[in-house]
Amino acid sequence: MILRTENIVKQYADHLALDNVSIEVPQASIYGLLGPNGAGKTTLIRIITQITAPDSGEVYFGGRKLQENDVYSIGYLPEERGLYKKMKVGEQAMYFARLKGLSKHDAEKSLRKWFEKFEIQAWWNKKVEELSKGMAQKVQFVITILHKPKLLIFDEPFSGFDPINVNLLKTEILNLQKQGSTIIFSTHNMASVEELCNYITLINKSKNILSGQIDEIRHNYGDNVFEIDYRGDTEKLKENIGSNYQILNDSEQKFFRKITVKAKVKEQQNALIAKIMQDAEIVNFNEIIPSMNDIFIKLVEDDK
Amino acid sequence: MKKTLLVIKREFIIRVKKKSFIIMTVLVPLLFACLAIVPALISQIKSDKDKVIVVLDDSGIIADKLENAGTIKFVNDAKPIDSLKNDLLKNDNYAVLHIEKSENNEKTTGNITIYSQQVVGSEVSNTVKGQIKSVSAQIKLKEYDISTEQIMQVLNPDLNFKTIQLGEDGKEKVSHTEALTGLAMICGVIIFMIILMFGIQIMRSIIEEKSSRIVEIIISSIKPMHLLLGKIVAIALVVLTQILIWIVVFGIIILIAQSQFSDIINQIQDYLQVVSFAKMLVCFILYLIFGYLLYASLFAIVGSGVDNEADTQQLQMIASVPLMIGYLIMFIVSAQPDNPLALWGSMIPFTSPIVMLARIPFGVSWFEIILSLAILAATFILFTWIAARIYRIGILMYGKKASFKEIIKWIKYKH
């Protein structure tokens, strides 16, 4: 565990922003922090980055209590982000790098490397107000990761980027993970959560309502619905699988038939396969796993 | 500490490199130089050419008594007025002055007319009018049989007027009321302008970071308190730099054009006789720094409460009203240094930097000064603390203008 929060409570004047939130972020994982708007994600991030302090509860970083110096080991790209408009890009990047504790020499070396990698060397002497929004965000991304932090926190990192740059960013995020960085990733884009994250936490109404490994969660939230492509007698097949299964759909395809069934009682998948095999040939057998999008909507709706 | 230094460096360099800073730094001494040098240049230009005024005096009582003044030369001519006017069109003379005879009184003049091809400048018309007036007056006085000297004695009695300030040891000291008032005003105005100008800069700088959404990136690396401190110190350094540049440049200008500034130099020497220069300087610096710090925290509170400049008007007013009041009290001080308002104004921390400084030239005991400074220091420490607490919350609040109630609540939040 690189990061652990324990029963974090944060009360603002008129509402409880976080209510006993505990999360555990494993080393070198990509950790999705999900939740509807206003659920408390940003507050949790601000507590981890020491922008604000919890009313009660503890944050542990690398096995011990979070300390002031840990800001050097954390990189944070906020959702609401900007740069000094009148300042030159290079000068500004240097300033932020040095605030993160890099020496002048290291900061410049590292910045040149990243600017080259992102093909933005030509912007070094431009003022930020001359850049487009996407360009400025590229610079912000570089600034965030420059000091090689152990923990990176990205809040909606892809908003404002074109698909090519989104891919560039995803590649870099995965690279950072390979090099051992841990990444906390807050977003509403569930497709990118499924694509990138290993673990997630879903925060709703200030509470952690779901935490765990993403594959496990998706399986746990499966409705025991199976989709089978087969060749054979439909009536016999229905008879064989018996009354434990509800037939949701059955249709003729070009070379086979497709049937969708829902188990009323949970049963081993092999048992179902065995029943079908008696009188039909299986072409394809699939468990329908819900998307993160479905799980998100279901849980948040149910919580109302 | 290292990070605060980084912030100070950035905030300082960015301001000193700004066009407005460079323009102000160059323009103010330049304007000052112009004010001093241009009149000198003008006075040299005008001595080039004589302005000849041809006088036709039908009354016969004025013309002989007109005296040449500077470039203005009077020439009598008895030709008829029409031919004089014609001549004027052909020659280089400046004007024709026609003094008509009075219909009923030999000893006064009738209509007086100046003909010229150009617009007659105020210098010429004033000289001509003035001379004719005084000649006429003298003629009149003679009629009443009073000598000019007698009249002058009545109008300008030779009084020897002095104000003496009695010291505690009974020592008499000549007090130059005008010099004191001048010094009081200059100090008050300088403090007022600096505090207001740079207080507003603090506010702008906070709003800029808020509205450009940069602040969250910064404060994930540095504590808000250190960021605010860096800003306040950096802007104070900018003020000092600018003042220092001005002092040096003014010093050079005054040295170069010493003759032009003899009045000012004399006046400064006058001031130095009356007031202890060291006392004044120490107080000026202390009140400037403490007052700036107090108002810097007030303007920081305003900047934390809003997220764009259009919303600042109302809150900015509240922050600057006490300063304005101090400015007004300063005028009372210079007219009535012992007015109770002056005493109160120099103790209340929001007005004391201006009012006390205006009072010092008139004599204030060290006890009062130290008391007033102590109150001011305690207040700025309190307000810096409050501002820091409001700032750390306010910079993360976007979207709406904070109400007073909310701002008060922010002070109580735990960090």
Interface residues (C-beta under 8 A of the other chain):
Chain A: Y12 A13 R46 T49 Q50 I51 T52 A53 D55 V71 I74 Y76 L77 P78 E80 R81 G82 L83 Y84 K85 K86 M87 Y95 F96 R98 L99 K100 Q140 I143
Chain B: K3 L6 V7 R10 I14 E208 S212 R213 I214 E216 I217 I218 I219 S220 S221 I222 R392 L396 Y398 E406 K409 Y413 K414 H415
